[in-house]
Amino acid sequence: MTSRNILLAERAFGLLGISIACWMVYRLGPSRIMANIRSIGWGFLAVTAFKSAQYLLETLAWMLIASQKNVRMPFWLTFKTVLEGEALNYLTLTRMGGEPLKAVAFRESLGLARSAAAVIVLKFCNLLGFWLLVCGGFALALYSSDLPADAKTKISIGIAFFTVMIVSASWMQRIGLFGPLSWILEKFEAPSEWIREHLRRLTRLDDHVLETYRSKPWRISAAALLCTLSWVEEIFFIWLALRFLHLNTDWKSAAVAGSLALLFNHMLFFVPWRAGTQEGTLVLAFTLLKLSEPAGLSIAILKRFREMIWVFAGLILFAMETLRTPYSWNVQTPAK
C-alpha cells in the first residue's frame, strides 16, 4: 500500500465515523442531547479539570521508571512532555506519534537509548493498566449478570487467556523486543554498514530495557499501578457525568459501561481521532446495560470536548517548545 492509499483510507474512515456520529445525534434527538449538556453546566469544568489526574499519574509513573542516580527529571518538564506526547498521539492514526517525542525530550540527561527504553516500559505499564481495568469491568459484568455458570466459565477463560498474552509482553521485553529482528538481519550474507549500525542501536535499546526491569522491579510495579489508576479516571468521569445528569445509576454500571466502551474504542484504533467510534462505543455500552442512550451520547460528546481542550493545550506547549528549541530528530550522538 502506498502512502496515498493509506491517507485516503484514513480519510474515508474518518468521514465514516463523523457520519455515524451525526446519525446518532439525529436519531436520539439533538434537543435531548443539548438539554443533557446544558444540565451539566459548571460540572463540565470540574470533569475537564479532573482529567489532569490522568496526566499527573502517568508523569509520576514515568519518573519512577526513568529516574537514575545523579539524574533528576523535573516534574514540570516531565508533565509537559507527557501532555505534548498525548496530544500528538491523539492526532496520529496509530496513536503512537507522541512516543518518539517523549524519548527525545530527555535524550541529553538520560541518553537516547535509555530514554527510549523508559518510554517502551511505560507503554507496557499503560497497556497493562488498561487491561486490568477492562478485566475488572468484565468481572463486575459477569458477577451481576444472569448468565449460566457454563457461559461465565468460558468468558472467564477467554479473559484469562488475553491477560496472559498481555503479561507476556513483559516477558518479551525481558528477552529483547528487537533481538529476533537483529538475528534475522545478521543472517544476510553481507550486511551493509547502515544495517550494522542499526543492529547495534537495537541491541543497545534491548539492553537498556532489560536493565530497567532488573534494576527497578518495585518501581515497575508501582508505575503499572499508577497507570491503572489513570485509566480509572475514565470510569470516574462517566460516573460523575451521570450524577450531574441526575441519573440514579450505581458505580458498578458506570464501571462496566466505561470498561466496555474503552475496549470497543481501542479495537477501532484505525479510525483517525476515533471520530464517531468514541461516541458509538459508549452508546453501545449504555444500550447493552439498558441505560439511557441519549445520556450515553451526551457523555461521549462531553468527553470529546474535554479531550480537545487538553489536546489543544498540549499542541500549544509543543508549538512553543518547537519555536524556542526545535527538537532534533536526527540524533547521531551515541547513547550513554
The 8 nearest C-alpha neighbors of each residue, nearest first, counted from 0:
[[1, 4, 2, 5, 3, 6, 8, 7],
 [0, 2, 4, 3, 5, 6, 7, 8],
 [1, 3, 5, 4, 6, 0, 7, 8],
 [2, 4, 6, 1, 5, 7, 0, 8],
 [5, 3, 7, 1, 6, 2, 8, 0],
 [6, 4, 2, 8, 3, 7, 9, 1],
 [5, 7, 9, 3, 4, 8, 2, 10],
 [6, 8, 4, 10, 9, 5, 11, 3],
 [9, 7, 11, 5, 10, 6, 4, 12],
 [8, 10, 6, 12, 7, 11, 5, 13],
 [11, 9, 13, 7, 8, 12, 14, 6],
 [10, 12, 8, 14, 13, 9, 15, 7],
 [13, 11, 15, 9, 270, 10, 14, 16],
 [12, 14, 10, 16, 11, 15, 271, 274],
 [15, 13, 17, 11, 16, 12, 18, 10],
 [16, 14, 12, 18, 13, 17, 11, 19],
 [15, 17, 275, 274, 19, 13, 18, 14],
 [16, 18, 20, 14, 275, 19, 274, 15],
 [19, 17, 15, 21, 16, 20, 14, 22],
 [18, 20, 22, 16, 17, 21, 275, 23],
 [19, 21, 275, 17, 23, 18, 22, 16],
 [22, 20, 18, 24, 23, 19, 17, 25],
 [21, 23, 19, 25, 20, 24, 26, 18],
 [24, 22, 26, 20, 25, 21, 27, 19],
 [23, 25, 21, 27, 22, 26, 29, 28],
 [24, 26, 22, 28, 23, 27, 29, 21],
 [27, 25, 23, 28, 24, 22, 29, 21],
 [28, 26, 24, 25, 293, 23, 29, 31],
 [27, 29, 25, 31, 30, 26, 24, 32],
 [30, 28, 32, 31, 24, 25, 33, 27],
 [29, 31, 33, 32, 28, 34, 35, 27],
 [32, 30, 34, 28, 29, 33, 35, 293],
 [33, 31, 29, 35, 34, 30, 297, 293],
 [32, 34, 36, 30, 35, 31, 37, 29],
 [35, 33, 31, 37, 32, 36, 30, 38],
 [36, 34, 38, 32, 33, 37, 31, 297],
 [35, 37, 33, 38, 34, 39, 297, 32],
 [38, 36, 34, 40, 39, 35, 33, 32],
 [37, 39, 35, 40, 36, 34, 244, 243],
 [38, 40, 42, 243, 37, 36, 244, 43],
 [41, 39, 37, 42, 38, 43, 36, 44],
 [42, 40, 43, 44, 39, 45, 38, 37],
 [41, 43, 45, 39, 40, 44, 46, 243],
 [44, 42, 41, 46, 45, 47, 40, 39],
 [45, 43, 47, 42, 41, 46, 48, 40],
 [44, 46, 42, 48, 43, 47, 49, 41],
 [47, 45, 49, 43, 48, 44, 236, 42],
 [48, 46, 44, 305, 49, 45, 50, 43],
 [49, 47, 45, 50, 46, 51, 44, 52],
 [48, 50, 46, 51, 47, 52, 45, 53],
 [51, 49, 52, 48, 47, 53, 46, 232],
 [50, 52, 49, 54, 53, 48, 55, 47],
 [53, 51, 55, 50, 54, 49, 56, 229],
 [54, 52, 229, 51, 56, 55, 50, 57],
 [55, 53, 57, 51, 52, 56, 58, 82],
 [54, 56, 52, 58, 53, 57, 51, 59],
 [55, 57, 59, 58, 53, 54, 225, 229],
 [56, 58, 60, 54, 59, 55, 226, 61],
 [59, 57, 55, 61, 78, 56, 60, 54],
 [58, 60, 62, 56, 57, 61, 63, 55],
 [61, 59, 222, 57, 63, 58, 62, 225],
 [60, 62, 64, 58, 63, 59, 65, 57],
 [61, 63, 59, 65, 60, 64, 66, 58],
 [64, 62, 60, 61, 218, 66, 65, 59],
 [65, 63, 61, 62, 66, 117, 218, 219],
 [64, 66, 62, 117, 63, 61, 67, 114],
 [65, 67, 62, 63, 64, 72, 70, 71],
 [68, 66, 70, 69, 65, 71, 109, 64],
 [67, 69, 70, 66, 71, 65, 109, 72],
 [68, 70, 67, 71, 66, 108, 72, 109],
 [71, 69, 67, 68, 66, 72, 108, 109],
 [70, 72, 73, 69, 66, 67, 68, 108],
 [71, 73, 74, 66, 62, 70, 77, 76],
 [74, 72, 76, 75, 71, 77, 78, 62],
 [73, 75, 77, 76, 78, 72, 58, 62],
 [74, 76, 78, 77, 73, 79, 80, 72],
 [75, 77, 79, 73, 78, 74, 80, 72],
 [78, 76, 80, 74, 75, 79, 58, 73],
 [79, 77, 75, 81, 58, 80, 76, 74],
 [78, 80, 82, 76, 77, 81, 75, 83],
 [79, 81, 83, 77, 82, 78, 84, 101],
 [82, 80, 84, 78, 79, 83, 85, 77],
 [81, 83, 79, 313, 85, 80, 84, 86],
 [84, 82, 313, 80, 86, 81, 85, 317],
 [85, 83, 97, 81, 87, 86, 82, 80],
 [84, 86, 88, 82, 87, 83, 97, 81],
 [87, 85, 310, 83, 89, 84, 313, 88],
 [86, 88, 97, 84, 90, 89, 85, 96],
 [89, 87, 94, 85, 96, 97, 95, 91],
 [88, 90, 86, 87, 91, 94, 272, 85],
 [89, 91, 87, 88, 272, 92, 86, 94],
 [92, 90, 94, 88, 93, 96, 89, 87],
 [91, 93, 271, 94, 269, 90, 270, 268],
 [92, 94, 95, 91, 269, 268, 96, 88],
 [95, 93, 88, 91, 92, 89, 96, 90],
 [96, 94, 88, 93, 97, 98, 91, 92],
 [97, 95, 88, 87, 91, 98, 94, 99],
 [96, 98, 84, 87, 88, 100, 95, 99],
 [97, 99, 101, 100, 95, 96, 84, 102],
 [100, 98, 102, 101, 97, 103, 96, 115],
 [99, 101, 103, 97, 98, 102, 104, 84],
 [102, 100, 98, 104, 99, 103, 80, 84],
 [101, 103, 115, 114, 99, 100, 104, 105],
 [102, 104, 106, 100, 105, 101, 99, 111],
 [103, 105, 101, 102, 106, 100, 80, 326],
 [106, 104, 107, 103, 108, 109, 102, 114],
 [105, 107, 111, 110, 103, 109, 108, 104],
 [108, 106, 105, 110, 109, 111, 104, 103],
 [107, 109, 105, 106, 110, 70, 71, 72],
 [110, 108, 106, 114, 107, 105, 113, 111],
 [109, 111, 106, 334, 335, 113, 107, 112],
 [110, 112, 106, 114, 334, 113, 115, 103],
 [113, 111, 115, 204, 334, 114, 110, 116],
 [114, 112, 116, 115, 110, 111, 207, 109],
 [113, 115, 102, 111, 117, 116, 112, 109],
 [116, 114, 102, 118, 112, 117, 113, 111],
 [115, 117, 208, 113, 119, 114, 118, 207],
 [116, 118, 114, 120, 65, 115, 119, 121],
 [117, 119, 121, 115, 116, 120, 122, 102],
 [120, 118, 116, 122, 121, 117, 115, 123],
 [119, 121, 123, 117, 122, 118, 116, 124],
 [122, 120, 118, 124, 123, 119, 117, 125],
 [123, 121, 125, 119, 120, 124, 118, 126],
 [122, 124, 126, 120, 125, 121, 127, 119],
 [125, 123, 223, 121, 127, 122, 126, 128],
 [126, 124, 122, 128, 226, 123, 127, 121],
 [127, 125, 123, 129, 128, 124, 122, 130],
 [128, 126, 124, 130, 129, 125, 123, 131],
 [227, 127, 129, 125, 131, 226, 126, 130],
 [130, 128, 126, 132, 127, 131, 230, 125],
 [129, 131, 133, 127, 132, 128, 134, 126],
 [132, 130, 134, 128, 133, 129, 127, 135],
 [131, 133, 135, 129, 130, 134, 128, 136],
 [132, 134, 258, 130, 136, 135, 131, 137],
 [135, 133, 131, 137, 136, 132, 130, 138],
 [136, 134, 138, 132, 133, 137, 131, 139],
 [135, 137, 255, 133, 139, 258, 134, 138],
 [136, 138, 140, 134, 139, 135, 141, 133],
 [137, 139, 135, 141, 140, 136, 134, 142],
 [140, 138, 142, 136, 137, 141, 143, 135],
 [139, 141, 137, 143, 138, 142, 144, 255],
 [142, 140, 138, 144, 139, 143, 137, 151],
 [141, 143, 139, 140, 144, 138, 145, 137],
 [142, 144, 140, 141, 139, 145, 138, 251],
 [145, 143, 141, 146, 142, 140, 139, 147],
 [146, 144, 147, 143, 141, 142, 148, 151],
 [145, 147, 144, 150, 148, 151, 141, 149],
 [148, 146, 150, 149, 151, 145, 152, 144],
 [147, 149, 151, 150, 152, 146, 153, 145],
 [148, 150, 152, 147, 151, 153, 146, 154],
 [151, 149, 153, 147, 152, 148, 154, 146],
 [150, 152, 148, 154, 149, 153, 155, 147],
 [151, 153, 155, 149, 150, 154, 148, 156],
 [152, 154, 156, 150, 155, 151, 157, 149],
 [155, 153, 157, 151, 156, 152, 150, 158],
 [154, 156, 152, 158, 153, 157, 151, 159],
 [157, 155, 159, 153, 154, 158, 160, 152],
 [158, 156, 160, 154, 155, 159, 153, 161],
 [157, 159, 155, 161, 160, 156, 162, 154],
 [158, 160, 162, 156, 157, 161, 155, 163],
 [161, 159, 157, 163, 162, 158, 156, 164],
 [160, 162, 164, 158, 163, 159, 165, 157],
 [163, 161, 159, 165, 164, 160, 158, 166],
 [162, 164, 166, 160, 161, 165, 167, 159],
 [163, 165, 161, 167, 162, 166, 160, 168],
 [166, 164, 162, 167, 163, 168, 161, 127],
 [165, 167, 163, 168, 164, 169, 162, 127],
 [168, 166, 170, 164, 169, 165, 163, 171],
 [169, 167, 171, 166, 170, 165, 172, 164],
 [168, 170, 172, 167, 171, 166, 173, 123],
 [169, 171, 167, 173, 168, 172, 174, 166],
 [172, 170, 168, 174, 173, 169, 175, 176],
 [173, 171, 175, 169, 176, 170, 174, 168],
 [172, 174, 170, 209, 171, 175, 169, 208],
 [173, 175, 171, 172, 170, 176, 209, 178],
 [176, 174, 172, 178, 205, 173, 177, 171],
 [177, 175, 172, 178, 171, 205, 174, 179],
 [176, 178, 180, 175, 179, 201, 181, 205],
 [177, 179, 181, 175, 180, 176, 182, 202],
 [180, 178, 182, 181, 177, 183, 176, 175],
 [181, 179, 183, 177, 182, 178, 184, 176],
 [180, 182, 178, 184, 179, 183, 198, 185],
 [181, 183, 179, 185, 180, 184, 178, 186],
 [184, 182, 180, 186, 185, 181, 179, 187],
 [185, 183, 181, 186, 182, 187, 180, 190],
 [184, 186, 182, 183, 187, 181, 190, 188],
 [187, 185, 184, 183, 188, 182, 190, 189],
 [188, 186, 185, 189, 190, 184, 183, 191],
 [187, 189, 186, 190, 185, 184, 191, 183],
 [190, 188, 187, 191, 186, 185, 192, 194],
 [191, 189, 187, 194, 188, 195, 192, 185],
 [190, 192, 194, 193, 189, 195, 196, 187],
 [191, 193, 195, 194, 196, 190, 197, 189],
 [192, 194, 196, 191, 195, 197, 190, 198],
 [195, 193, 197, 191, 192, 196, 190, 198],
 [196, 194, 192, 198, 193, 197, 199, 191],
 [195, 197, 199, 193, 198, 194, 192, 200],
 [198, 196, 200, 194, 199, 195, 201, 193],
 [199, 197, 195, 201, 196, 200, 181, 202],
 [198, 200, 202, 196, 197, 201, 203, 195],
 [201, 199, 197, 203, 198, 202, 204, 196],
 [202, 200, 204, 198, 203, 199, 177, 197],
 [201, 203, 205, 199, 204, 200, 198, 206],
 [202, 204, 200, 206, 201, 205, 199, 207],
 [203, 205, 201, 207, 112, 206, 202, 200],
 [206, 204, 202, 208, 175, 203, 207, 209],
 [207, 205, 203, 209, 204, 208, 210, 202],
 [206, 208, 210, 204, 209, 205, 113, 116],
 [209, 207, 116, 211, 205, 210, 206, 204],
 [210, 208, 206, 173, 212, 207, 211, 205],
 [209, 211, 207, 213, 208, 212, 214, 206],
 [212, 210, 208, 209, 214, 213, 215, 207],
 [211, 213, 209, 210, 215, 216, 214, 208],
 [214, 212, 210, 211, 215, 216, 209, 173],
 [213, 215, 211, 212, 210, 216, 209, 217],
 [216, 214, 218, 212, 217, 213, 211, 219],
 [217, 215, 219, 218, 212, 213, 214, 220],
 [218, 216, 220, 219, 215, 221, 222, 214],
 [217, 219, 221, 215, 220, 216, 63, 222],
 [220, 218, 222, 216, 217, 221, 223, 215],
 [221, 219, 217, 223, 218, 222, 224, 216],
 [220, 222, 218, 224, 223, 219, 217, 225],
 [223, 221, 60, 219, 225, 224, 220, 218],
 [222, 224, 124, 226, 220, 221, 225, 128],
 [225, 223, 227, 221, 222, 226, 220, 228],
 [226, 224, 222, 228, 227, 223, 56, 60],
 [225, 227, 229, 223, 125, 128, 228, 224],
 [128, 228, 226, 224, 230, 229, 225, 223],
 [227, 229, 231, 225, 230, 226, 224, 232],
 [228, 230, 53, 226, 227, 231, 232, 56],
 [231, 229, 232, 227, 228, 233, 129, 226],
 [232, 230, 228, 234, 233, 229, 235, 227],
 [231, 233, 235, 230, 234, 229, 236, 53],
 [234, 232, 236, 231, 235, 230, 237, 257],
 [235, 233, 231, 237, 257, 236, 232, 254],
 [234, 236, 232, 238, 233, 237, 239, 231],
 [237, 235, 233, 239, 234, 238, 240, 232],
 [236, 238, 240, 234, 235, 239, 253, 241],
 [239, 237, 235, 241, 253, 236, 240, 234],
 [238, 240, 242, 236, 241, 237, 235, 243],
 [241, 239, 243, 237, 242, 238, 236, 244],
 [242, 240, 244, 238, 239, 243, 246, 237],
 [243, 241, 245, 239, 244, 240, 246, 238],
 [242, 244, 240, 39, 245, 241, 239, 42],
 [243, 245, 241, 242, 246, 39, 240, 38],
 [246, 244, 242, 243, 241, 247, 240, 248],
 [247, 245, 241, 244, 248, 242, 243, 294],
 [246, 248, 245, 249, 242, 241, 244, 250],
 [249, 247, 246, 252, 250, 241, 253, 242],
 [248, 250, 251, 252, 247, 253, 238, 254],
 [249, 251, 253, 252, 254, 238, 248, 235],
 [252, 250, 254, 253, 249, 255, 139, 248],
 [251, 253, 255, 254, 250, 249, 256, 248],
 [252, 254, 250, 256, 238, 251, 255, 257],
 [255, 253, 251, 257, 252, 234, 256, 136],
 [254, 256, 136, 258, 252, 257, 253, 259],
 [257, 255, 253, 284, 259, 258, 254, 252],
 [256, 258, 260, 254, 234, 255, 259, 253],
 [259, 257, 133, 255, 261, 136, 260, 256],
 [260, 258, 262, 256, 261, 257, 284, 255],
 [259, 261, 281, 280, 257, 263, 258, 262],
 [262, 260, 264, 258, 259, 263, 257, 265],
 [261, 263, 259, 265, 264, 260, 258, 266],
 [264, 262, 266, 260, 265, 261, 280, 259],
 [263, 265, 261, 267, 266, 262, 277, 260],
 [266, 264, 268, 267, 262, 263, 261, 260],
 [265, 267, 263, 264, 268, 262, 269, 261],
 [268, 266, 265, 264, 269, 270, 263, 276],
 [267, 269, 265, 270, 266, 93, 273, 264],
 [268, 270, 267, 92, 271, 93, 9, 273],
 [269, 271, 273, 12, 268, 13, 267, 272],
 [272, 270, 92, 273, 13, 269, 274, 9],
 [271, 273, 274, 90, 89, 270, 92, 91],
 [274, 272, 270, 271, 276, 277, 275, 268],
 [273, 275, 16, 272, 17, 276, 13, 271],
 [274, 276, 16, 20, 17, 278, 277, 19],
 [277, 275, 279, 273, 278, 274, 280, 16],
 [278, 276, 280, 275, 279, 273, 264, 281],
 [277, 279, 299, 275, 276, 281, 280, 296],
 [278, 280, 276, 282, 281, 277, 275, 283],
 [279, 281, 283, 260, 282, 277, 278, 276],
 [282, 280, 260, 284, 283, 278, 279, 295],
 [281, 283, 295, 285, 279, 284, 280, 292],
 [284, 282, 280, 286, 281, 285, 279, 287],
 [283, 285, 281, 256, 287, 286, 282, 260],
 [286, 284, 290, 282, 288, 283, 287, 292],
 [285, 287, 289, 283, 284, 288, 290, 282],
 [288, 286, 284, 289, 285, 283, 290, 256],
 [287, 289, 285, 286, 290, 284, 256, 252],
 [290, 288, 286, 287, 285, 291, 292, 284],
 [289, 291, 285, 288, 286, 292, 287, 295],
 [290, 292, 294, 293, 295, 285, 289, 286],
 [291, 293, 295, 294, 282, 285, 286, 290],
 [294, 292, 296, 295, 291, 27, 297, 32],
 [295, 293, 297, 291, 292, 296, 298, 35],
 [296, 294, 292, 282, 298, 293, 297, 281],
 [295, 297, 299, 293, 298, 294, 282, 278],
 [296, 298, 294, 300, 299, 295, 32, 293],
 [297, 299, 301, 295, 296, 300, 302, 294],
 [300, 298, 302, 296, 278, 297, 301, 295],
 [301, 299, 303, 297, 302, 298, 296, 304],
 [302, 300, 298, 304, 303, 299, 297, 305],
 [301, 303, 299, 300, 305, 304, 298, 306],
 [302, 304, 300, 306, 301, 305, 307, 299],
 [305, 303, 301, 307, 306, 302, 300, 308],
 [304, 306, 308, 47, 302, 307, 303, 301],
 [307, 305, 303, 309, 308, 304, 310, 302],
 [306, 308, 310, 304, 305, 309, 311, 303],
 [309, 307, 305, 311, 306, 310, 312, 304],
 [308, 310, 312, 306, 311, 307, 313, 305],
 [311, 309, 86, 307, 313, 312, 308, 306],
 [310, 312, 314, 308, 309, 313, 307, 315],
 [313, 311, 309, 315, 310, 314, 308, 316],
 [314, 312, 83, 310, 82, 316, 86, 315],
 [313, 315, 317, 311, 316, 312, 318, 83],
 [314, 316, 318, 312, 317, 313, 319, 311],
 [317, 315, 319, 313, 314, 318, 320, 312],
 [316, 318, 314, 320, 315, 319, 83, 321],
 [319, 317, 321, 315, 320, 316, 314, 322],
 [318, 320, 316, 322, 317, 321, 315, 323],
 [321, 319, 317, 323, 318, 322, 324, 316],
 [322, 320, 325, 318, 324, 323, 319, 317],
 [321, 323, 319, 320, 324, 325, 318, 317],
 [322, 324, 320, 321, 319, 325, 318, 326],
 [323, 325, 321, 320, 322, 326, 319, 327],
 [326, 324, 321, 322, 323, 327, 320, 318],
 [327, 325, 328, 321, 324, 103, 104, 100],
 [326, 328, 329, 330, 325, 103, 324, 104],
 [327, 329, 330, 326, 103, 99, 100, 325],
 [330, 328, 327, 331, 326, 332, 103, 111],
 [329, 331, 328, 332, 327, 333, 111, 103],
 [332, 330, 333, 329, 334, 328, 111, 327],
 [331, 333, 330, 334, 111, 110, 335, 329],
 [334, 332, 331, 335, 111, 110, 330, 112],
 [335, 333, 110, 111, 112, 332, 113, 106],
 [334, 110, 333, 109, 112, 111, 113, 332]]
